[in-house]
Amino acid sequence: MTLGAAQIIAGSGGWRLGRQPGPDLAALVIGRPVEDVAALLPRMFNLCRMAQSTAACMALGLPGEGDPGAEVIRDHLARIFVTLRRAFGMAPLRPDVAGVFGPAGRLPRELAELTGWIAADLPAADLARAVVKTFPVGMALCRPLPAPQGTQTGAFENSPAGRQTAHPLLRAVEADQGRGPLWRYLGMLADLEAALAGQLPAPRCLPDGTAVVQAARGAYALRLGQSAGRVTDMTRVTPTDHQLAPGGALEQALTSLSPNRPDLALRLVALHDPCIPVTLPEVCHA
């Protein structure tokens, strides 16, 4: 099922997710010429168009062009300087890599170094302080989940932080306080660092023909069957599918929040950043 939207619903046991199906994408592409499908898929989505295009071309054996890594960099910078700042009540700023890493030009590698970085006069550190103040240690945790495998569905850690779990700082923060909002935010910064260095995993095709491309929100997997130049079937799994799955990262994190704090729920959604509308009653975060 393709997800079209979700709603955060307050209950006696905390928040839960209500999921709404989206359009049947397979029905829109099956029977079409492969070239048309490769052109159509990236136009159907506002986010991660280059990743969508790259995956479609790879899955169909067509030549592709463009750099999904550049799209990841652009999206992460927009989140750090615009959308997340707004979510935490801060004024947006012009994106600037220097405002993320400071004079060191990189993310801290250990907790002692992190303490100094968080106190620094940097826009990304300002946002880190807001995350720490909003979500004390132990709040909104997610247990470790496996990395995504092709087009498998269910609860996987398919996110920028999940892509960078081996980063020394993320390992240190996880060992100290678990996979909470700070871990997730720092994971996006570590992913930006990797993207800037050209160190994101390269697009690849699995033995079954599934194309796996690294998008801004995680790994995007697409398999397209074809015959006589036309698409015959489609399997598509996105970071949103994994993140919003029952028992997934967002649902786990939400359960620890008080149902009387919709403001915290909205900020948590902003940190997890699903690429479909997630609503609260009379409040919307897209």
Steps between C-alpha positions, in 0.01 A plus 500: 500500500632841405456746786330826411468665841503425872340640810637514853221405737512557875390217728528385859827322421656793317500580132432252224513517121203469269612420145315594182567335162617704206441449129570167336825594330536161332171554318633828365812349344417141400453476125685823424818516290812478716626841386171663603516339845860615555390855422173479694611369839723793604229748394247334732688598817605837639796358691805298398430526128858417402498187716168396345633559150826315564320199645248487213772513236708234676202269551406530133853479361488853360777760507466756776669822595522727803637461851274376781773604747459866407128465569576355846728794582243755388220334697702463822609864490139611448391298803781628724458866412131531415245228579637367829572849630139594433379182672696595813385863500817647351535740208618341173844586366679487168656151464876503549721195559732709719210542743480123550851380580682817606878550472571127535317437173357175633266358760643411845620144543446447874277622784759734651541674166122507452457702820716779362333491159148522644603810698648668190348797322389303196148475352514118499615502864219742590257245362672217688454694825130541418468125441672421831283750690178371341574129536690410819707184504274193507209662316380393154743210469496238226655160545757395238335376183665310211616675186263468202548210262377562147123517475424341837226682688458543874691681773853590385732786594491660157618855568807724472596399855449135413735544206768639735474269802872422471600865543706530822280775642177312434642188663603705804164678532307174458711329769451796734131579455346277235345581166308810592431832325857625546639180345264542206589867449874436522453212258373743239808718555726194467316412179558852368869461582511172307311645203735799480796260495337284231478207740133405480438143379491493121180409314492126436288226349425186701501154336120511464521826302402730787669839477606647835581871507588716798247781533499781756273311740655157458536219247244483221439160337323447167443193287329529161426200281479549125410314186505618137599848610214545746486485880329185630529534879633733766623466859599821674609543864595839642649627828149615595367145470761377749482797733119497533466122516337351811775484761716729286725780619238776512232290668747380764617853575146638522381250760713658773353848454212633707176527300468847655808622309409527133783751461753228582332258261525751215867568569570129509330460163719782365814320620394171342388685186268260316434623147122474522263728695476404868218680678369569847141613554484853358882507468698396194868421443605417147 
